[in-house]
Amino acid sequence: MVRDFQISDWLVHPSLNTLERSDRTVHVEPKVMRVLLMLAEHSGDVVPKDMLLQNIWQDTFVTEDVLVRSISELRKIFEDNPRQARIIQTIHKTGYRLVVPVRWLHSSPASTAAIPVSPHPATQVAQEKVPSSIRNSRVVFAIALLSVAFAGWISDQHFRSSHGRAKPKMLLLVLPFENLSGDPEQEFFADGITEEMITQLSTLRPNELGVIARVSAMRYKQHTLNLSDVRRELNVDYLLEGSVRRNGDKVRITAQLIQLPEQSHLWAQSYDRELRDVLAVQGDVAGAVARAVRLNLPAAGEVALASRSAPSPEGYDSYLQGQYYLHRYMRDDAQKALAFFQKSLTLDPSFAAAHVGLATCYMMSAFDGVPPTDAMPRAEAEALRALELDPSSAAAHAILADISLRYHWDWPGAEREARRALELNPNLVDAHDALSDYFVVMGKDEEALAERQRTLELDPFWPEMSVEMGNLLEGQRRYDEAIAAFRHAAELDPQFENDVHWSLGDVYGRKGMSKEHIQEWVAALRGRGQKARAEKMAQLYAAKGYTAAMNFFLVTAVQRHLARQSRGEYVDPLGIADLYVRLGDRRQALVYLNRAYQQRSYGLAFFLQENASLAVEPEFMELVHRIGLPSPGTTLSQ
């Protein structure tokens, strides 16, 4: 009999399929319990995904999705955030690890099976016999036994695509700087220093040194690190780690550079400075790193590091708080970020980075109920002001690329701004993202895919980029790969799970998998708290079939949008147009597409390019030509 055991403050009863603590008892499915039991038996070791699938679902043909859902359920119970895992850690492309001690009650555990768990499971993956047609693909759909061979949805070729772009000669990860101030409210300062260091190092010699972007770097915040795991997950050559201790206007910054896989310390230094000198310290650290890894830094680069204009201490403090909230992606955080950027500029109007932050907030508001005709001109004005103050701001050029593409429909301008951003900082994820979007709109699928892959190389743990990759693959009718990308996003961050239900349902619908389509959208409705609507949709599918269930969903969705409009809320007409297209009502769809044109809907160009079925309508093609797009399914030569 398998003994009970304790994890953190939870008492686990495998024989009862329950987890218990002082305030509640939770029942789980037997296979979810077996996942937890297997992780507990190998606490501290990486348990490969293929081993979990083979031993727990050995008599059932399943995809990796069932394992992802089991892990997600356990994380919800433990209130465990995969970005800052306290209980269950995801090992990229490999498996999972229980990172807390297990206390077995009464005696040692009885194993569920004799499972050889290697401390380096990647070596097992490499030994699998894989057909060359799969081995050479850039994005691998993890289904059935292919998931056994690859233990993840992205193959190694994801980092070395058929376009010939290989991993940079050197790759560096800036680990989140530790806050030693003794004040949790100073976390924003330590996170800000981390991000600033990433930005500084990204621009040194980008053809020689690649730098992992912010979202993936922050995944390691407050983790107990195994450097071998970091090396395996990201394939990095160097780690920069450090700490920040702040006391009033005094700051101590300590940093050290570690070379992998040897784990040798190349350089370390502590700096005691005034707050006003923080930017200079960042330049000193960046320069020291460049020398330690033997970058051929030109004299102009040394000057650039030393000559960044320092904002006032108070303005810089507000700016870092704005950055902190901007990247949390929680309700109302964008408004908090905007307020801090505005405060920073009140204190220091010439601080270019704060103008970039403000531009980003205005851009984001166009996704959150603010009409593009209000949001985008404000974003553009802030980005242009940032460039007046700092012509080398790659981030400002990337914002202008997005505005040119989505608001002005200025295709040459969008490409020019994106390429200028990449000239200034080839490691800037937002610039690669903008260039990929440009290629999508121009109908250049391979170029779009290459740029999207580059974003994932630089920021592999950013779930939003996996969603974007899924959208791109879906648009190219590579449905199985799109499904894998969407599932990967949900695994990286459960907050994306509801969005992924919508995306997966859409792909299943395109594949003609009506049951799966309905299941995903019903789950999405439940996730939004619309339980009655979800149950009605499920009942209609069971009683009358797919068409009745979908018509119910689409008609009620139109009604809900129109009700919001009647209350004075801004509703993107493009969303209503999409619903009418799905209902087969082209006339009404065209009415709302013309409104989307008048209101400069953020996604109009993408919608027109993706809906070739409407090309038979003269009014649709007139709209396509009015904004200068190539005909759907073709490319536009510049």
N, C-alpha and C positions, 0 to 999 in steps of 0.2 A: 504493500500500500504506500502511495506517495504521501510523505509527511507534509504537514502545514509549514509555512515559512513566513517570515516577516520581511517586508521591503519598506524602508522609511517608516512611516507611522501606520502602514497598512498591514493587517494580518490576512494572509492568503490561505484559503481552504480549497485546494485543488479538487478534492473528492466531492465538494458541494458546489463547485464553480462559483464561489463567492469571494469577494474582497471586503474586509471589514475594518473600520476604525471607529473611534469613539463616537462620531456623530452620524455615521450612516453605514449601511451594508449594501453592496452592489452585486447583483447577479450578472454573470456574463455567459455567452455561449461556450459550450465545451471546447471548441477549437480555439477560441480566443484565450481560454485558460491554458490550453496546451502550448500556445505561443509564449505566454508569460512563463510557464513552467520550464520550457526549453531554454529561454533566456536566463532564468534564474539558475538553472543547473550549470550554466557556463558563464556566470557573472564575471564581468571584466574582460571576457573574450568576445571576439567578433563571431557571431553566428551567421553564416552565409544565408542569403535568401533561398538559394536552391535547397539547402538542407532543411530549412523550415517547411518549404513547400513539399518536399519529398516525404518527410516524416509525418506531417500533420494531415496533408491531403493526398496521401499516397494512393488511395483507391478512387480518386476523383480527378477528372480533367478540369483544371482551373487555370486562370491567369493570375499574374502577380497582384492583381487588384484586390483579391480576397485577403492577401497578407497585408497590404497597405491599409485596408479598412480595419483589420484586427489591431494593428499597431496604433492606428488613429483612435480606436475605441479605448485602448489602454491608456493612451496619453490623455484623453479627456478625463478618465477616472482619476489619474494621478495629477491632473492639472499641470501637465508637463509641456513646455514649449519646445518644439524641435530645434528652433534657432538657438536656444540656450538650454539644452537638455540637462535635466537633473536626474532623470530616471532612465529613459531609453534614448540612446544616441543612434542616429542614422549614419552609417559609414557609406559614403558616396559610392555608388556602383557596386556595392559589395553585400552589405547586410546590416544587422543591428547589434547593439551591445547594451547590456544592462550595466550602468555606470555607478550603481550604488551597491553597498554590501548586502548580502542576503544572510539572514540568520535562520537556520533550519531548526525546527522545534523537535526535540526528543531524539532524533538521530539523523544520519546523513541521508540525502535524498536518494530515492530509487529512480534511476534513469528511465525516461520514457522510451529510449532506444539507444543503441550504441552508436553515437554520432561523433565522428572524428571532426573536431573543430580546430582548425589551424589558426595560430596567431597571425598568420599572413595568408588569408583566404584568397587573395589575388593570385597567388601562385597556383591554387587549384583551378581557378578560372582559366588561366593561361594554358593549362594542360588539356582542356576540353577539345575535342575534335569538332571544328566548326567549318561548314561549307564556305568556300572562298567567296561565293556570292553574298553571303551574310557578312563575312569578315571585312569585306571592303566597303560596306555601306556606312554612311556617315551617321545615321541615326537608326538605332536598332529597336524594333518593336518587340518588347519583352512579352512573348506569349509562349505558353506551353513549355516544351523542353528548351527552347531558345533562352528562356529566362534562367534556366539552370546553367547554361554555358556562359552567359554574360552577367548574370546577377545585377541587372539594371537595364535601363532603356537606352543608354547612350554608350556606344562602343568606343574603344580607344581612338577610332578614326574620327570621332567627334572633335578631337583635338588636333587631327592631322588630316584635313579634308582632301578630297580629290581635286580641289582647286590648287593644291600644292602649298597651302599655307601651313607651315609647321609651327610647333611651339616655339616662342621666342628663344633666342640663345640662352637667356637667363630669365627666370620668373621669380618674383618676390611677393611674399605675403606680409602685410603689416598687420600684426595681431592687435586686437583692441587694447589700447593703453589702459592700465589699471589705475583706478581712482584710489589713491592712498590718503585722501584728505580727511577721512573719517566723517564725511558729510555726504549722504546719498544724493542730496540735491546738487552735488557737483559732478554727477555722472555725465551731464551734458558737456562739461568741460573736457573730461577725458575722452569722450566719444568725438568731440569736435577736433581735438588734437590728432586723434587717429585719422579722421577724414582728411584733415589738412595735410598730414604726412603722406597719405595716399596720393593726393593731388600733386604735391611737390615732387614726389618720386616718379610719378607717371610721366612727367614732362622732361626728365633729365636726358636720357638717350633712349627713346622708345623703340628704336630699331634694335637695340641691344638688350634692353631690360623691359620686360612686361611686368605689370603690377596688378595683382588681383583687386577687383573693385570692392566698393564699400559693403554691399549687402552680404557677399560671401565672406568677407573678412570679419564682419560683426557676428557671424554665426559662431565664432569661437569665443565670444565674450563669456566670461565666468565659467569656462570649461576647464576641467582637469585635462591638460593636453598630453597626448602621446605624439611626439614629433614624427614617429614613423607613420602614424595614421594620417597626419597632416600631409606628409610627403606623398603618401599613396593617394589621398583624396584629390589633391590639387596639382601634383607633379611639380611642386615648387623647388627652387634651388636655394632660396634664402628666406629667412624669417627675420623681421624686425619686431622686437617686442620692447615694451617700456612701461613706465609708470609716471603718474603726475601727482604731485602733492601741492595743494594750493592753500595758502594762508593769507587772506586779504589780497594785497597787490603783489605778494611774493609767490613765486612759482619755482618748484624744483621739478625738472624733467630728466628722467633717466632713460637711456635707450641702449640696446645692445643688438648686434647683428650676429645671426647664427647661420652657418652653412650646413645644408643637408646634402646627402644623407649622413655625413660624418658627424653632424651635431657639434661641430667645432665653433668656438666663439672667435669671431674675426675682429670685433671692435666693441667697445663699451665706453660710455661717457655720461657724466651727470652735469646738469646745468642749473645753476641757481641764478635766477634773473627776476627782474621786475615784470609785471604782467604786460607792460607796453612792449617788451622785447621778445614776446613769444614767437612772433613771425621770424625774427632773426634766428632764434634757436632752431626752428624748423628748417630754415635754410642751412644752418650749420650741420644738423643731423643728416639732411639730404646730401650735402657735400661729402660728409664723412662716409656715408654709405657708398656713394659713387667711387670714392677712392679705394674703399675696401674691396669692392668687387671689380676694380680695375676698369671702370668705364672711361672711355676717352672723352671726358667732358671738355667741350671747347671753352675758351675764355669767356665767350658771350654767355654760356650757361652759368658759369660761376658768378658773373655780374648779375644775371637775372635772379639767381637765388638770393643775392645780397641786397638787391635794390627794390624789392617789393615794398610798396608804401605801407607803413604801419598805421592801422586805424587807432582811434582813441581806445584805451582799455575798456571803457564802459560800452562803447560801440561794438567792440569785438565780442565782449561778453554777451550782449544781446543777440549778436549774429549767431554765435555758437548755440544759444538757446533756440533760436529759430531753426537752425539745422537739425537740432535734436528732435524737435516736434515734427519737422517736415518728413523725417524718415521713420516715424513711428507708425504711420498709416492707421491710426485709430480715430474714432469718431471725434470731430471737432479739433483734431490736432492741426489740420491745415490752417484753421483760423488762428490758433495760438501761434503757429509759426509766422503767419503774416504779421501779426501784431508785434512780434519780436523783431522781425526785419524792419518794420516801419520805425520802431523805437531806435534801432541801430542807426538808421539813416537820419533820424532826427538828431541824434548825437553826433553823427559823422556823415554828412551828405555825400562825401566824395569816396565812400567805401564801395568799390565796384562789386565785390562779392555779395554784399547785402542787396544790391540792385538785382543781381542774378537770382538770389533767393526769393525776392519779391516777385520777379517775373515768373519763377517756377510756381509760386502759389497762385498767381492769377491764371496760369495755364491750367493748373489742376482744377480750379473752380469751374472751368468749362465742362468738366466731367461731372460736376456736382450741382447742377441745377442753375448755373449762371449762364445767360445767353452768350454765345461766342462773340456777338457784336459788342458786348460789354467787356468780356474778359480778355479777349485777344489783343485789342488795341492797347490795353494797360500793360499786358505782358510784353508786347513789342516795345513800348516806350521805355520800360525798365531795362530790357536787354540792350537797346541802343544806347541808353545812358551808361550802362556798364562798359560798353565798348569804347565810348568816349573817354572814360576814366582809365580803362585798361584794355588796349587793343589786342592784347594777347589772351583774352579770356575765351578759351575754347568752349566753355559751358554756355556763354552768351551766344556764340555762333550756332551751337546746337539748338538752342531755343529758337533762334531766328529761322533755322532750317525747318523746324516743325511748324512755325507760324506760316512760313512761305508755302509749305505743302498743304496744310490743312485749312488755312484761312484765306490766303491770297490766291491759292491755286497757281502759284508762280513756280513752275517746274524747274526752269534753269536756276532761279534764285534758291530753291530748296537744295538742289544738288551743290551749288556753289557754296552755300553756307555750311552744309554738312562736310564737304571736303575741306573747307578751311578749318573747321573745328578739328578734323583729324590731322591736318598738317600741324596744328598747334599741340595736339595731344592725341596721338594714335591709340592710347589706352582708354579713351573716354567712351564708356558704354553708350551713353545717350547719343553720341555722334554716330556710332555704328548703327544704332537703332533707327535714327532719323534717315540715314542713307538706305537702310533696308526698306523702310517705308516708302521712300522715293522710288526704289526699284519695283516694289509691289505695284504702285500706282502706274508706273510706266509699262507694266506687263513683263518685266524682266525677271523671270522666276529664279534662274540659277544665281544671278547676282544678288537677289534678295536673300536667298538661302545662305549664301556665303557670308554676307554681313550679319545675318541673324546668328549664325554659328560663331562668329567672332564675339558677339555679345556674350554668348554662353561660355566661351573660353575664358573671357575676362571676369565673368561673374556667374559661375556655374550654379550657385545656390540661391540665385534670385528667382523666386517662383514666378514673378511677373514675366520674366524673360522666357521661361518654359511655356507659359500660356501664349505668349506672342509667337513662339516657335510652333506651337500647336495650331494657332490660327493660320499661320503661313502654310503649314503642311496641309491643313484642311482645304485651304484655297487652291492648293495644287493637286487636290484629290488623292493625296497620300494619306488615306484615312487611318490605317493601322498605326502609322508613325505619329499621326496627330493624337490618337488616343493615348499612346505611350507618353507623349509630351505632357498632355493634360494631367494624367495620373501622377507624373513626376512632380508637377507643381503642387498638387494636393499633399503629396508626401513631404515635400520641403516645408510646407506651412499649411496646417489645417485650416487657417483662416480663408484659404482659397478654395476650400472644399465645395462650398455652395456654388461659386462661379464655375468650378469644374463640372458640376452636375449639369449646368446649362450647356457647356461646351461639349461634353460627352454626348448628351442627348442629341444635340445638333448633328454631330458626326454619325451617330447611330441612325438618325433619320435619313441622312444622305446615303448611308449604306443599305437602306431598306430593312433595318433591324428594328421593327416597330415596337416590339415588346421592351427592348432595352431603352429605346427612345422615351417611351412613356415612363418607365421606371426612374430614369434619371431626372426627368422634369418634375415628376411627382415628388421625388426627394428634394429637388431644388425649392419647390413651393413650400414643403414642410420646413426647410431650413430658413425660409423667410417668414415663418409663422403663419402661413396661409393654409392651415390644416384642413379647413372645410373645403376649400377649392381643390386641394390636393386629393382629398378623398373622393370628391365628385368626379374628378378626372379619371382616377383609378377605377371607379365604379362604371363609368361610361365605357372605358376600354374593355372591361370584363363582360359587360352586357351587350354593347353594340359595336365594339371594335375600334380600330385605330382612328379612322376618319372622324367619328363622332367625338372621341376624346380630344383630338387635336383641334377640331372646330370649336369645342367648348373652351379650350384654353385660349385660342386666338381671339375669339369674340369677346371673352371676358377681359382679356388683356387690353384690347382696344377701348372697351368701356372704362377701364380703370385709368387709362391715359387721358381720355377725354374728360373724365371727372376731375382729374388733377388740373387740367387746363381750366376748367370752369371755376376752380377755386383760386385762380390767378397764379398758379405755379408754372414755371417754365418747363415744357416737355419738348424734347428734341423731336421735330417732325419726322426725322429719319427713322426713329424707332417705330412710329405708327406706319410709315410707308412699308417697312419690313414686314409688319404684321399683315398688311393688306396683300403684299406679294405672296405670302404663305397661304393666305385665304383664296388666292387666285383672282382677286379683284384688282386688275391692272389700272382701271380708271381712277379708283381712289388712291392707289399707290402713287400714280403720277401727280395727283393733286398735292400729296404731301411731299413728294420729291421736289416739286417746284417751290413749296414753302421752305424746304430744307436749303434749297439754293438761295432763296431770298434772305434766310437767316444765317447763311454760311455755316451750316452744320459741320461739326468737327470731322465726321467720318464720311462725308458725301462722296469724295473721290474714290474711296475704297469700295463703297457700296455700288457705285456705278460700274467700276471695273469688275466686280465680282458677280454681277447679275446680268449675264449675257442673255438670259432668256427674255429679257425685256427689250432687246435690241430690235425686235420686229416692230416696236412702237415708234413712229416718227418723232413723237414728243420726247421720248427717252433719248433718242440719238441726238436730237437738237440740244438737249441738256448736256450730253457728253461733249459735244463739239463746243458748246458755249464756254465750258471751263477748260477747253484745250486738251482733253484726254484722248489717248488712242482709243479706237473702238475696242470694246471688251473682247479679250482673247488675242489681242495684237499688241505690238510694242510701238513706242513712239521714238523715232530717231531725233536726237537733239543736235 
